[in-house]
């Protein structure tokens, strides 16, 4: 066996595992810390705070008596409260509970008031949402917000250069179409014919000038999505697609049209990458994937995609993003992810879109590695998306998940007593079966879906 030949594959697998573990560990830590800190504020004592399962690697006990530990299997975590029979807080340890005084029982998950138990349970998902909002807001603060008027901050790198356009130019019109703001500039992209060179009217140092520049929306990849055909083919952000199957491309619309026309057929792309000499290029072959994407009305549209986004031929001039604005936009991102997830699940259940859209641990790990390899900002953004997904999933009304515990608490609020131990054990078994079925279904999709 050629062990040397296995090293590259081993390196890729290791990178995938490390990226997945890092992302998952951050999300789980925040989730469990939500349970822990709100439980503590509610008077419920935590005995163990664990990142990972299985044998502990190292631990320490704080002054409150909580053991903080890192365990050997980094695929989750838990908080075990005083009186819990297990890490899932699924039942009480009768021996422990019977040995406690009435005052001490108040500090257990099973002896605390209903409100304290409910807020402790819901805190995990809520902290996941808070983490996502803060990450999104931080990124918006970091990158800034485009000014209302289309002003060039800098030109992107293109093989034909920037033409006569310069940083600081305010774009007044493109090919005769007035562009007082970005909505008008976007509308111009949809109406202008494809051309490698366009005529611009710009304001420069207080004077209006007519200049030539590159296509407003060139066939350049501004971003490449994790796990997509473009990333699998080795394409990167900044790559310019010169032609497909020998047909030259003048604008991103030409790339979109060629991908749509291919209908999944393999295509030969000629690519120029920033840093290469103007006349150099390289070739890649890829096949577009049929992809279900969410629409503005809450539905889904199936399209052939390579998984890349475009952009203007310039980077917009930005202004600092306000804190309130950033947090608001972060909340909007979380809301969009939750709504899209609900819509996606409904469309899968009804058969409107493929069930292959549901991925398992392998797919998530591969996506985390792809996000990490495309840059720190993309990886951090992915953590925020995954944190939202984890918070959303944990609110499902399935026993063993936080949502299932909330259902039990709601039952207790309505009837005045919790479900019996017998009923609770049966429901927990059903919950475990449902979660395992969901995990196996996702794993099957990872292995067999295109």
C-alpha positions, 0 to 999 in steps of 0.5 A: 500500500502507498502510504505516502499517497494517502497523506493528502487525503488524510490531511483533508480529513484531519482539516475537516474534522478539526474545523468541525470540532472547533465550530461545534465546540464554540456553539455547544459551549455557548448553548450549555453556558446559557443553561448554566448561567440562567440556571444559576441565576434562577437558583439551580446548582450545576454539578458538572459543565462538560464540553464533550462526552466520555472520559474527562481529559481535564477538569477543575472544580470552582468555588460553587462546587461545579466541575468544569471539564473537557471530555474525550469525545468532542461531539457535544456537551452538557450541564448536569444539575444537582439531582439529575439522574443523567446528563440530559436532565431526563429524570431525577436521581431518587437517591440524591433527591431523598437525601436533600432537605427541602431548601436544598431541593429548591436548588435542583432542576426537579425541585425548583419552581416551574418558571426557573426550570422553563427559563433554564431550559430555553436559555440554551437555544436563546444563547445560540441565537444571541451568539449568532446575532452578535457574530453577524453584527460584529461582521457588519461593524467590521466591513462597514455599510455601503454609502447610499450613493454608488461611490467607488471605494476601490476597483477589483482586479480584472484582466482588462484592468479598471479602464478610466474609472478611479477610486472616489468616482461617484457613478452618475449613469451607466450606458445612459441609465441614471444611477443615483443609488444602489437600487438603480445600479442593480436595476441597470445590471438587469437591463444593460446588454453584456459588453466587456467595456461600458460607458460611465458618467461619473462625478470626479472632484466636483466635475462630471466626466464621461469615461470607459470602464469594465463591465458593471457586473463582470464574470467574476466570482465574488464568493464561492460557497462551501461544498459547491461545484465551484469550490470542488473544482478549485475556484476561488473568490476573485477568479474571472471566468473568461469563457465556457466551452470556448464561448467568451463571457463579457458579464456575470449574466453570461455566466448565469445563462451558460450554467442554466443552459448546461442543465447539469452537463459538465462545462469547461471553464477558462479562468484568470486568477488575480496575480496571474499575467494578463494573458495567462489562464487555466482550465477547470471542468465542473458540472452545475448542481440542481439546487433549491434556493429560498425565494423572497416570498418564503417559497423555493426555486430549483435552479442549476448553480455552480455555487458562486456569487458575482459583484460589481467591478468595484468595491463600494465606498463604505461608511461605519455601521452603527451598533444598533444598525448592526444588531438589527441586521444581525437579528434579521439574518437570524430571522431569515435563517429560521424562516428559511429552515421552517420553509425548507422543512415544510417543502421537504415534507410535502415533497416540493423540494428534494429531501437531499437538502437535509444534511447530516454530520458529514455534510456539516463537517465538510461545509465547516472545512470549506468555510474555514479554507475560504477565510476567517470571515467566512468561517466565523459567518458559518459558525453564526449560521450553524449556531442559529440552526442548533438553537432552532433544532433544539426548540423542536418539541421532541423529548431529549431536546430542549423543546421537548422539556418545554412541552413537559413544562407546559403540560405541568403548567396546565395540569398542575403536575409533571408527566409520570415517570413511566410516561416520561421514560416512554416519551424520552425513548421515542425522542431518542429514536426520532433524533437517531432516525433524523441523524441516520437520514442526514448521514444517508443523504451525506453519503448518497445524495449528489 
